[in-house]
Amino acid sequence: MLSTYPGLRVTSRTSSFVYDKPVKVQQVAQDLGVVYVLEGSVKKSAGTIHITAQLIDAATGDHMWAERFEELGGDVVAIQVDVANKIFDSVAGLRGEIRKKEQEDAWRKSAPSLEEYDYYLRGNQFFFQADGNGNTKAREIFQDGLVKFPDSALLRLKIASTYWASIERGQSDDPWHDVELGWKLVKEAEAVRDKSRFETWLYHWMRAGYHQLHDADFERSADEAEATIKLVPNDPQALAVLSGIMAKAGRTDRAIEWAQQAIRDPNAMGYYHEQLGWAYYLAGRPADALPEFSKAQSTWGQAVSHARLGEMDKARAFMAEYLKDDPGATIADEAVWPTGKQPQMVEQLLTPYLDDLRKAGLPEK
């Protein structure tokens, strides 16, 4: 599973299993040419399987991460899959321990020695702060890197991702202008030959987002989302974000599947639950959506779910609470959110959604 993540090279078990006796981690790393060692143990008692796992920095022997899992039941295959997912989510992926270590290393380097990937790592640290200032800082770092590495598909795609994020988060002063800038960068990245697997992954991811924002081409968007997850099937951040793409395209079964997988992340964010809530709601399952919207503290999501269930007093109460913070929200704006030009979801989902908003008390204009 770790080997599916771009940028990680995992030594085969036949190579690592020769170390059946205690040996220094540094010696293992030197023999196998690796930077990190993942080790652990399995014990069973009274129907419970106790599993420990540790990620070790091979150069220093320091523990970077450690976790203990206690699993019940006799389905060994299911337990293996569950624990493997939890370890992957903690160790690999965009928010995993290895990425955090790489970011720390990138910030220790002097400016003249920065490589293309170092700019990516530095910018990403701000990008995941999920606020306007962090996103702007991330874009500045990526743009600085692009000056030094003008042929970089990676940095073009990351700059495009900052425009997408600012649009989706409602932080853009001119959403359509940012859509055009982001789309231009994605097209430029398309022209770069011999993209790495990691760049190809990000390329499909950005295509998935921008086909909706720029073209309202929901079928192409969903196909690109499928291509993204096919390349890297286990990253919870990608699964959560792209489940929203799939839900708006009408592929709600897949959206639910991906969002459910994302929230198994031990460090799952409220945003993941919100995405699962939207997938349930758009699939016509508002009762299932409500607990997820509650976990994400989404008053908007709770308003439309109660409206779909015919619980109008609750729907209006949640909408009134939302409008205290955003009194200018209207049906007209929501129909073309977030770009101001294109519909935000396929017509067969958009019409009943807007009707639920009317029932909940959102003004027309």
N, C-alpha and C positions, 0 to 999 in steps of 0.2 A: 504493500500500500504506500509506503514511504517513497518507493521508487517511481510512483506515478507523478510525483510533484517535480516540476521543472527546476533544475538547478541542484537537485540532490542526486548524488551517485551512491547507490547502496551496494555494498559488497555482498556477494552471494552467501547463502547459509553454508554451502559446502566449504567456503573459505573460512568463515568465522567459527564453524563448529569444531575445527581442529583444536581450539583452545578449550579442552575439556577439563583442564586443571587451572587453579588460580595463577594468574600471570598479570604483570603490571599493565595498566591501560596504555601507557606510553609505548610499551613494547608492541602491543597489538596494533596501535596506530601506525607505528613505524613499519611493521611487517606488511600491513594491508594498504598503507597509503591513505589513511582516512583522517578526518579532522575531529569527528565525534564518534563516541561509542554509546550505543543503547544497550543496556543490560538489565536483567531482572531475574525474578524467581517465581515459581509457582508451588503452592502448597494447598493441600485439601484436608478439611476436617469437618466432620458432622454435616456433610452436604453443602458446605460453603467452600468455594475456591478463592484462595487469597493470592493475589498477584501484585508484585511490586515491580516498578520500572524506574530506571534512572537514566538520564542523559548526561554524559560526561564529556567535558572538554579534554580531548586527548592530549593536548599540548601541556596542560597544567595538572590534569587529574582531578580538577574541581567538578563538583556536581552542579550542573546548570539547572536541572529540573528533576524532581522525584515525585512519584505518586503511588498511592496504594489503592488497589481495586478489590472489592469483595463482591463476588458474583454467586448467586444462588441458582440451583437447578442442575439438571444432568445433561442439558443440551450443549455439548462441548463446542460444536461448530458455532452456535449462536453466541456463546460466550466469547469465543475467539474473535468473531467479527465485531462484537460490541467493544471489547477491550482494544482491539486494533484501531477502531475508529476513534476512541477516546485518546489513545496515544498519538495518533496522527494529528488530531485537532490541537493537541497541546504542543507537539514537537515541531511539526511541519506547518505548511500553509502560510498565508499572508500575515497572520497574527501569532504564529508559533514561536517557540523559544529560540530556534535556530535563526529565524529572521531578526529577532530582538538582538541576539548576539552579533549578527552581521551589521546591524545598524550602529551598535556601540562601536564596533571596529571601524566603521566608515567615518564616524565623528572623531576618531583619534588621529586620522590621517591629516597631513597638511594639505592646503588647497592645491599646490602645484602637483601633488601626487595622486589626486583624485581621478579614478577611472569612471567610465560611463556608468557602471553598475553602482558605484559609490554614490553618485548623484541620485540614482533611483532610490537607494536605501535611505539616504538622508531626507529626501523629499517625502517618501512614504511615511516616515515617522510623524510628520506634520499632517499629512493627508488623512490619516486615521484618527485625528483628533475630532473630525466631523463637525468643525465649526468654520465660520467664514474666514477668520484670521489664519487658522491652520491651513486651510485650503489655499489661500493666497500665498502664504509662505512656501508651501509645497510647490506651487506653480513657479514661483521665482527660482527655486532651486533647480527644478527640471529645466527651466529656460536657460539658466546659467550653464547647465550641463550641455544643452543643445548647441550653445555657442561653441563650446570646446569640441563637441562631437556632432557636427552638423548632419551626418548621415544616419543618426541613431533613430531606428524605428521605436525602440523602447521608450526613449524620452518623449518622442512625439505622442505616443499612445498615452503616456502618463499625463502629459499636459492636457490631452483631450479628456482624460478621466477627471481632471479637476474642473473643467467646464461642465461636464455631465453632472458631477456631484453638486456644483453650485446651483445648477438648474433644478435638479431633483429636490434639493434641500430648501428651495425657495430663497436662496441667497444671492441670486443674480440680479443685477440692476437692469440688464437688457437680455432676457433669456434667448430671444431668437438670434441676436447677434452672437451670443456664445455658442448656440447650436451651429451656426455657420462656421465659426472658428474651429470648433471641435471636429466637425465633419471634414473640413479641409485637412486637418492634421491626420485623421484616420486615412483619408485617401492618399496622403503623402507617405504614410507608413506602409500602405498597400504596395506602393511602388518600390519599396526597399527589398532587394533580393536577398535570398539566403537568410531569412529570419530564423532566430533560434526557436526552440520549442516554447520557451517562456514568452517570447515576443509574439509567436503565433497564437498562443493562448490569450494574451491580452488583446491582440488584434480582433479575434472572434468576439471577445467580450465587449469591446467598444463598438463593433459593428452591430451587435445585438441591441445596445442602447441607442445608438444613433439612427438605426433604421426606423425606430419608433419616433424619436424626437424630430428627425429631419424629414422623413418621408411618410410617416404614419403607415409604413409597410410592415404590418404585424406578422405576416407569414415569414418574410425574410428575417425579421428580428428573432422570431422563435427558432427558426432553423439555425441561426448563428448562436443562439443560446445553447441549443443542443450540441453544436460543434464544440463550444467552450467546455461544457461539462464532460463531453466525451474525452477531451484531452486530459483534463484534471478532474476526476470524478468525486474527489473527497474533500475539497477545500470548503469549509463552512461559509466563509465570506462570499465566495462566488455562488454557492448554492442559494444563499439567502437573497442576494441581490437579483440573481437571474430568475428566481422563482417569481419575483414581481413582474419581470418581463414576460414570463410565460402566462401568468394569470391575466395580464392585460390583453394578451394575444388570444385569449380564449382557451388555452391549453391548461385548464385548471387542475386536472388530475396530476399532470407532471409538476405543476407548481406546488401542489400539496406535498407530493413525494419529496421534492428538493427541500422545501422549507422544513418538513419533519426531520429530514436528515441533518439540516443545519442546526436545529435547536438541540440536537444531541451533543453538540460541542460543550465541554465542561465550562467554557467561558462565554457561552452564548449571550449575545446582547439583546436588549429589549426589542431592537429593530428586527431581529430574527422572528420573534413572536408576532410582531406586527405584520410581517410578510406572510406568515402562516395564516394570520387572521384574514388578510385580504384574499388569499387563495381560497380559503373556506367560504368567505362571503360571496366572491364572484362565482364560485361553484354552486351557489344556491344553498349553502349550509350556514346560515347566520347564527344558529344556536351553537355550532362548533366554533364559529369565529369569535364570539363574545369573550370566552375565557382568555383567548390569545390577545385580543385588543385590551383587555383589562390588565394583563401582565405588562403590556407595552404602554399602558396609561394613555391610550389613544381615545380621546373623547369623540373624535370624528368617526372613527371606526365603530365605536359603540352606538353612536347615534344612528348610522345607516343600518346597522344590524338589527337594532330594536325596531326601526321603521319597517324593515323587511318582515319582521315577525309580527307586525301589527300592534306593537307595544308603544303607542304614540306618546304617552306621557313621558316614558323613559327616553324615547328618541328626542323629544323636544328639550328635555332637561339637559341631556348631554350636548345637544347642539347649542343651547343657550350658554352653557359653560364654555364651549369652544369659542363662541362669538365674542365673549368678553375679551379674549386675547387677540382676536382677528375680526373686528367688527365690519370690515370691508368685504368679507368673503361673499361671493354670489354664485348662483347657478351658472350664469353666463361665463364667468371666469373659470369655474371648475370644468366646464365642458371642454375647454382647450388648455387646461393645466397640463404641464408646467410651461409650455413654450409660448402660449398666447395665440398660436396659429393652428396647431394640429390637435385632433382628438387624442385623449390620453389612453383610450382603450377601444377595442372593436365595438362597432355600433350595437350589436346584440347585447352587450354588457353595459354599454354607456347609458342607453336609454332608461333601463330600470334603475340604474344607480342614481341618475339625476332625479328620477321620480322619488326615490327614497329620501334624497336630500330635501326635496320640496316638502314631503310629508314631515320631515324632522324640523322644518321651519327655516331652512336656508333661503334668503331672499333671492328673487330672480335676477335683479340688477342692483 
